[in-house]
Each structure stands twice: as structure tokens, then as C-alpha cells.
């Protein structure tokens, strides 16, 4: 019996399907946006007069990457502001870039942007005086690379009324000099003190940022993502309207799951509003079916919630064990209620205490509601106590990893390891242990905290070293390395599972044809060269959304 010609055939392999029963193939056919055949030479029989044919000789076909934890709208807006990610990562480099941006934008009421690295400054703490002389006439507000702190000038502090008499908020800290005067660095919840004074970002600005980000993500082979902060927080404007405008106008080509922000200043009374947002804002390729709970901060500024206190610069124990933003017993109640309402809960859980509190909350929800297909996930997982590793598989909690961070680099070696309690440094990013315990791994970038390039993250997941690192750079906790197959599965099938996009993430008949073509088969080369691979083409539902100039 003859079969109809396909719309698209990618042939002459290799094809890595990320499907256990299939493994490898050489050809794939696509019709009406879905994969209709996967195999070898026989698939070429589906080539007709109108079929587009892509020759894969020497190139690798994968399912489209999915970023399970990313902030694309804010990242895209920042790319259009004072972007510090591409300049010399030094105080002098930052000052030169900021001054040039201010000169080029005399109309800007505020100088905003970010992307600076904490390791560029002593203790990770820049000061307002470094900004005051280059931009004395306007407030400056620059978030750091991890977006858990902001660097401001004196004018911004004055506008916000932040001075020596201003108390620290319960969920943050104002860095001060010996006299108690703010130095220009605001951590966590203290960021809001200045952020609320900033002019609002318009929906038009956000749409432009979203499209800028979408172009970049497609260029990195990303076909779907979970936006891990859909709401208002620390000066980040709610991107919902921008997503809806892009979706309704046909400009949103990716598949997007939005994680609605849990306001930690409120409680269960916000759940009806979250339910209404989920019901009212659904589109074909846009769903708000997740709730994001930020349970702690980051280790570099001492706000990640730890089971044991941090050490000080002299190596002595301090009285600080970080911040649990939601009290543990309240967290159990809220997660149980959200789970009962059919929401996925997406935790920011970086320290080992936050991880335990999140897992305890998932366990409470399972006890209250039974095993539901809500697929809770814990993101970041920088420090995980070994006793909690097997709980992921037992509870059905997804381990959402940001693999790019699991390596030796200045922020890790200078601002993290020396300050963690004895033993905690050896429990960082335990990807290998999680996989061996049976946990489902999903993967994300947390962009703009770090690059959204999945290939670079895959390189670190496998090598536990950055691509291009000097040969003398030690492997970071080598037992926790992943093989390339499981690492790719985390960035495809695992993230698809986390996103409830069950007809994506693998190349099998019936699935949506979300695909990425790499310039080489990085399975066939040495692990040290994984990071050299680059994306040539990206398809969403069989439609090309990115092509490299030499594709």
C-alpha cells in the first residue's frame, strides 16, 4: 500500500531519537507538523515532488532542546539595556560599559541592566562610589549575574529613601559600611526597596524582549521552555501580557509553560487568583499550569538555606544558615493545596535545607492527595544532603539541574566553597547520584543567570569542566559526571516530561516534529569536544525557526 509523501524528510543520519526502544536511526519523515516515520533507507520512499529534504550527512539530529528553567522575557529586556555580560569582567570593564551606555542614552531616566559577576569584586560586593562618578545625575540599577542582588548608585538610594536608618527586610539584606551606611549593594528582598521606584517596563518593551530572547533560544536549538517567574518580583515585571500578545499575534513560535509566581508575603488566599490566571490565559502553545515557590536564595551571598551554618572568611562557623523564605510547615500546607488544585509546583531550592523542606512539602502533598500527575520539580540543587537523594525517585519529584554551574570557576572557588560548612562542598550538584537513584532529570539554564546554550551545559554535565578550560583545571566532583546520553535526555525528554509536553522530547512517530540539527555527531567525538558543537537548524512542528548562515 502506498503512503502519502511527507512534507519534510531529514535523511542520511545520524539520528539520536532519545527513545529507548529505537535508539539510533538515519532518517525521519514529518507531515502536518508531526513525525510520521523514523527509520533508515525506507523512509526515503516518502520523498515526493513537494517534500523538503535535509541532508544530515555528518550532522546529528536530536529532539529539540527544552529549557525547564529560564527567564526569557527579562533576559531579552536586559539585552536591550545596559548589558554587562559581554564586556571585560572587571570593575574597569564594567565602568567603561556603563559610562558608554549612559552617554549613548541621555534620554534614559534610569540606567538599568545587569549581568555583572560577583567574583569581579572583593567579597562579591561592588560599591556605589564606583558608579557615582560616572553617572552622577541619574539613578543606576544593575542586577548581578544570578539576579539575587543589585548594584545601585547613591542617587538610586536617595530616591528610594534607603539610608543608615533603613532596616533590613526579613527576606533580604542591605550591605553597609562600618557606620551602617548602605554601600550600594542590596541582596534578595532588599532589592525591592529601589526596584519599586523604577519606571515600569512597558508591555511593548517586554514583547520586544520576548522576541529577542526567542530568536536567541531558537538559535541554540531550544523549542520549548518553562518560564520560571511569571509575576512581579524584585523589579521584574509580570510577563503575562507580553506572552499573550505574542501568542495571539502568532509571534510566539516556541512552546511555553509559565510558572506563576508564589507571593511569599501572602498565603493560601492567593490560590483562587492563580486558578483564574491558569484558566483565563491558556493558548495553543502557552499554558500557565505551574506555580513557582522560591524557597531560598544563593550560597554566594549567604542566603541559600543550609542545614549547617556558613563559615566566615577565617573559616569559623557563623550564626547564619541562610533564609527559608516560606516557613517549612506553611510550605507543606501550600504545596498540598496547590497539588490538590492540579498545579505543578516548581521550587527554587539551592541549599540542602531548602531541598529537604521542598521534598518534605512534596511528601506532605502525596500523603494528603495521593500520587497525582502534577510532576513537582526542584530546581538548582546546589547542595543536596545524601540522605535526601533517594527521596526524589520515591516521591516522583523531578531534579531540575543547571549543569553549567557544576564546575570550578571563580564564583565557586572564591565565593562558595570557602564559606560552606565542612562536607557541604562535596554534596554539590550531585547529578550522578540522582540519576543512579532513579530520579528523573530535567535541565535548564536559568538564563540570564548564565548562557542559555544547552550544548555548553551538556559539556559541563559530562566533563564537570567548562568548555575551553585550561588543562590544569580540576574536574569538579568527578563521581557526579553524567554520560552524554542521559545528559541529552535531561535536556529533551526529561524537560518535556517536566513541561507536561508528552508528545515532544523524543523522535518517535506521532510526536511533534520539534527538532534540532547539530553540525557534528558529538557522541562520536571525545567528551572534551562536546562544547564545540553548534546548532545549524531548529524546527518547531516541522517549521524551520532558525537556520545558521551555513546550514
N, C-alpha and C positions, 0 to 999 in steps of 0.2 A: 504494500500500500504506500503510495507516495505521500510525502509530507510537504507542507507549505514551506516556502523559502523564508528564512529568518531575516529580520531587519539588520542584525549585526552578527558577525562571526569573528571571533578572535581565535587565531589558529597558529599552529606550529610551536606552541608552548615554550616554556613550561608553565603549567597552571597549578598553583598551590591552593587546593579547594578549602582547607580548614574543615574538612568533613571526614570524620574517622573512617567511614565506610568507603570513601572514594580515594582519599589521599591525593595523588597527582593525576593530572590529565594533560592533554596538549591543546584541546580545542573547546570552545564554549560558543553556543548559539543563544541569541537574545531575540525575543519577539514581544512586541507590545510592552516593553519595559521589564519583562521577566525572563529569567534563564529558562530556556526550553530544552537544551541538550548540553551534556557535559561528557566528553569522551576524547576520541582520537581522530583518526582519518575519517571515520564515518560521519562526523559532524559536518565535514565539508560538503556532504550531499545536500545540506540545507542552504548552500550559497546559490542565490538566484540573481537575475539581472539587476534587481534593486537592492541587493544586500551590500552593506558596507563591510569590508573585510579589513581587519587589523592584523598585520603580520607580527607575531610575537617572537620571531627568531632572536634568541639571545636575550630576551626580555621576560620578566616574570609578571604573571597576572595573579593578583590577590583579590579577595573581597575588599571593598572599600574600608579604610580605617574608620573607626568611630571613637570620638573623644568623649569619654564618660564623665569628665570634669573639666570644664573650661568656662571662661568668661568673655565671649567674643565681642559683645556689644561694647563693654567698657574698654576692652583691648583695642578695638577698632577706633573708638573715640580718641584714646590716648595716642594712637599712631598719627592722628591729625593734630595733636597738641605738641607740647614740648617733650619729645621722645628722647630719653636718655639711654636707651638700650644700645644704640649703635655708635656712641661716642667712646672716647677713651674712658675706661672705668677708673678714673682718678678724680680727686677734688678739682684739679685744674681742668680736666676734660669736661666735667660737669659744668663748672663755672663758665667756660668758654661757650658751651652749647646753650646754656640758659641765657647768657647775655646776648648771644646772637639771635635767639628766638625772640627775646624781648624787643630788640632793635627792629626786627622784621615785623613785629605785630604791635605797633604803637596804639592801635585801637583796642587791644585786649584790656579789659578792666582788671582781670586777674591773669597771672601766669600760672597755668596748670599743666599737668602732665605727670611724668614719672618714669620709673624703670631703673633707678639707681641701685647699686649693690651695697649692702651693708659693710662688706669687707673693705670697702674703699676708705672707711673712716675708723678712727680708733674706737674700739668697743662697738662699732656699728652705728655710731651716733654723730651725724653731722650737726652743725650749729647754725643758728640764724645769722651770725655775723658773716658767714661765707656767702650769704645771699644779699645782705643789706647793702653792701657797697655796689653790687652790680645791678640790682633792681631796688632802688630806694623809694620809688614813687608809687609802686603798686604791690598789692599782696601777692605772695608766691605760695603755691601749694603743690608739692611734688611727692607723690606716693612712692614708696620703695618697691623693689622688685617683687617682694612677696605680698605687698598690699596689706600688711599688718601694722604699718607705721607711715607717718607723713612728716616731711621736712618742710618747715614754713619759715618765712622771714618775720622780722619784728612788726612790720605793718599788718600782716595777717593776724598776729597775736593781738595787736591793739584793736583791730576791727572786731575780733571775737571776744574782747574783754578778758583774755587769759593772761593772768599775771601771778605773782607770788602768792596771792590770797586765794587763787582758784583751787578748789580741792580736786584730787584725782577722782574720776568717776569709778564706780565699783568694778567696771569691766575694762579698765584701761589705766594708763599712767602718763603723766606729764613729766618728761625728763627735765631736771632742774640743776642749777649750779649749787655751790655750797651755801649760797644765801637763799635758796629756794626759788630763784628767778627762772622761769622757763627758758630753756636753751634753744628751742626751735624744733624739737623732736617730740612728736605725740604718738603714743603707742595704743593700738587696739581701740577701745571705746573712746579714748581721748581724742581720736581723730575727728569725731563728730563735732567737737567744740568749735572747730574752724569750718568744717565742711558745711554746716548749716548756714553759714554766712555767704557761701559762694553763690554766684548767679546760677540758676538752674540750667542743666543741659537740655536743649530742646529735642523734641521728637525728631525733627529734621536732622539734627546732629547725630542722634542715635541711629537713625536709618542709614545715614552715610557711613557711620562706624560699622554697623552690622554688615553692610555690603562690602566694605573694605576688608573686614575680617573674613567674610565668607569666601571672597576671592583668594585670600591667603590660605585658608584651610583647605579649599579645593586643590590649590597648588601643591599642598602637602599630602594629597590623597585622602583627605577626610570628607566623608559623605554624610555623616550624621554626628550629632553631638548632644550632650546634656549640658545646658546652661545651669551652672551650679549656684547662681544667685539671681533670682527673678524677684526683685523687690527693691526697697530703699534701704541702704545701709552705708554708713560712714561716707556719705557724699556720693555714693554710687546711685544713680537714678534708675528707677524701675524700667527695664527694657520692654515690658509687655506691649506697650503701644507700638513700639518700633517693630517688634516681631509681627504683630497683627497687620500693620500697614504693609510690610514686606510680603507677608503671606497672601494678603488679599489682592495685592497688585501683581502677583506672580513672580516677584523678585526673589523669594526665598526658595532656593533650589536644594538646600540641604534638608535632611530630616532632623527635627529639633524636639527634644524633651526639655521642658522648663521645670526647674526645681524652685518652687515658691518659697520665699524666704520666711523662716520662722522668727518672729519678733520676740527676742528673749526678754523684753520688758513686759510682755503680756503672757497670757496663759492659754487655756483651752478655749477661751471666748473668741479667739481668732479663727477657730476651725470652720465655723459656718462661712466666713468670708473666703477662706481657702477653697471650700467646696464650690462656692459660687464662681470663683475665678476658674476653677477647673472646668465647670460646666459651660461657662459662657464664652470661653476663649479657644475652644478646640477648633482646629483646622485639619485639612487632609495630612499635612506634613508638620504639624505643630500641635503639641499636647502639653498641658501643664498638669502632670499626674504625679509629681514628686514634691516632697517638702524637704527643704534643706535646713538642718539644725547645725549650727556652728557650736561645737561643744567646748572648744578650747582655742588657744592662739598658736604661737610658733615657739620653737625652742630657742631661737636666736635672741629673742627679747625676753625670755623667761616667762612667757605666758602659756606655753603648752602645758597641759595638766599632767603632772608626773606623780608616780607612786611614791617617789623619794625626792627630797629637796635638791634643788640645783646647788652646785658649788660656786664659790666666788673665784675671782681671778687668782687667788692664792691657793686654790684647791680645797678650801674649807667649806663644810656644809653651811648653807644659809637657811633662813626661815621661809624661803619661797619655794613652793611646789607648783606654781602656775595657777591658772584660773579655770575652773569649771563654770562655764557661762550659764548653764542650766543646772540647778541642783539635781543631784542624782535621783532622788525619789520623784521629783516633779518630772524628770525626763522619762521615767518609766510610765507614768500616767499619760503624758502627752503622746509618746510613741504608741502606746496601746490604743489610744483614741484615734490617732491618725491611721494606724494599721486597720482598725475596725472600719474606718471610712474608705478603705481601699487605696490609700496613698502609699507609695513607696517613700521611705524615709532615707535621706541621703545625709549622713553625718560627716562633718569635718571633725576628725578625731586623729590628732597628731601625737600626743603624748600617751604613755601607757595607761595612765589613769583615765583619760578621756576614752581610750579604746575600750577599757573594761566597763566604764559607765555606759557606753553605747551598746556593747554586747549585752550587758545586764538589762538594758531597756528593750532590746530585741527579744531577749528571753522572756521578759515580762509580757510582751505583746503576744508571743507564741502561747504562753500559758493562759492568757486571757481570751484569745481569739482563735486558737488552733493554728495549724500551719496554713497560711494563706499565700497566694501567689503575688505577694507585694514586693519581694526581692529587695529587702533593705540592703544598703551598702555603706561601708565605712571608707572614707577617702583619706589619703595621705599616709597614715600608718607608719609614721617615722620610727616610733619606739613601741614595740609590742612585747609585753611580758610573755615568755614562753608558755606559761600556763594558759594563756588566752588564745594561742594559735589554733588549737583544735576546735575551739568553740565556733569558728567561722563555718566550717562544714557542718557541724552538728546543728547549728541554728539556721543554716541556709542564708547566712549573711555574706554578701559579696565583698571581696577585698579589692578596693578601687585604688590601684597603685599609680604613683607618679614616678616612673622608673628613672627619669633623667636625674633625679636628685640623689640616687644611691651610688655616690662616688666621692672620692677625695677631691675637694676643691676648697678655696679659702673660706667660704661660709661654713662649711662642715668642719674644717680642721682648726679654724681660729675662733669661731663664734659658737660652735655647738659642742664638739667632743670635750673640750676642756671644762665645760660647765655642767655636763651631765653627771649624775651620781654614779658611783662605781658600778660597773656592769651594764649600765643602761646603754652605753655607746655600742656594745656588742649585740644589742637587740634591735638595731635599726634596719628598717626596710627588709623584713625577713621574707622576701618573695619566695625563695626556695622552700623554706619551711612551710609556708602557707600552701604552696602547690602540693607538696608531699603529703600534707594533712588532708587533702581533698577539697580545699577551698576553691571556689570559682573566682578567678582573677579577671577583673576588668581593668582598663587602663585609660589614663587621661593625662593632660599636660598641665592643667591649672593656668594656662596662658591667660593673662600676660605675666604671670609669675615667672614662667620660663617658656622657651620656644614651643610652638605647637607642632613641631615637626616629629611625627611618630618614628621616623627612621632613626633620629638621634636618640630617642628614648629606647627604642629596641636595642640599639648598640650598647647603651649602658646596662639595660636589663641583662644582656648576655655577658658582657665583659666586666661590669661594675667599674668601668673607667670611661671617661669621656672620649669621644672620637677625637683623635689627634693628640691625645695626652702624651706627654713625654714618657719614654720607655721606663724611666725611673719612678713613675707614679705607681704606687702600690695598688693592687686590686682591693676594693673595699668589701670586706667580709665575703670572701670568695665562695663560701658554702651557700650563699644566698643567690648565686647566679642562676639564671634561667637558661635552658636551651632555647634556640631561636624559635622552634615550633610552638612551644607554649607561650612564648612572648608574643608572637604574631597572633596567636589565638586570643590572648588577652585584649589586644587592640582591635580585634574583629569580632569573633563570635562572643567573647566574654563581654565586651562593651555592648554588643547588640542585645545580649541577654539582660544586662543592666538597664538598657533603654526600653525593654519590652518590645523591641523590633525583631520579632522572632522569625520573620521571613527575610532577614538580612544576615550578614556576618559570615556566611559560607557560600561557596559556589556549588549549588545543587539545583537541579530542575525544580521550578516553582518559586524559587526565591527571587526577590527583586534584584535587578541587574545593577547593583551598586558595586563598582569595580575600580581597581587602580592598577596601572601598568608601571612597573619599575624598569629602570634602564639596564638592570642586570639581575641574575638569579643569585641573591645574596646567601641562599642556602648552599650554593656550590663553591663559594669562596671562603677564605679564612674569616673567623669571627672578628678579627681585628679590623676588617674592612667593611663590616656591615654599614657603618655610618657613611660610607662613600656613595651608597645608592641614592638615587634621586627619582622623583616621580616624573613620568613622561605624559601620562594621560589619566584623567579621572572621569568616571561615568556615574551618573545617578539615574536609576531606572533606564539604563541604556542610552541616555543622552549625555554627550560629552560636555562636561562643565569646566574642564581645564585641559589644555594641551600645551606642553612645552614647545618653544620655538623649533626645536629639532626633533619633535616627536614623530 
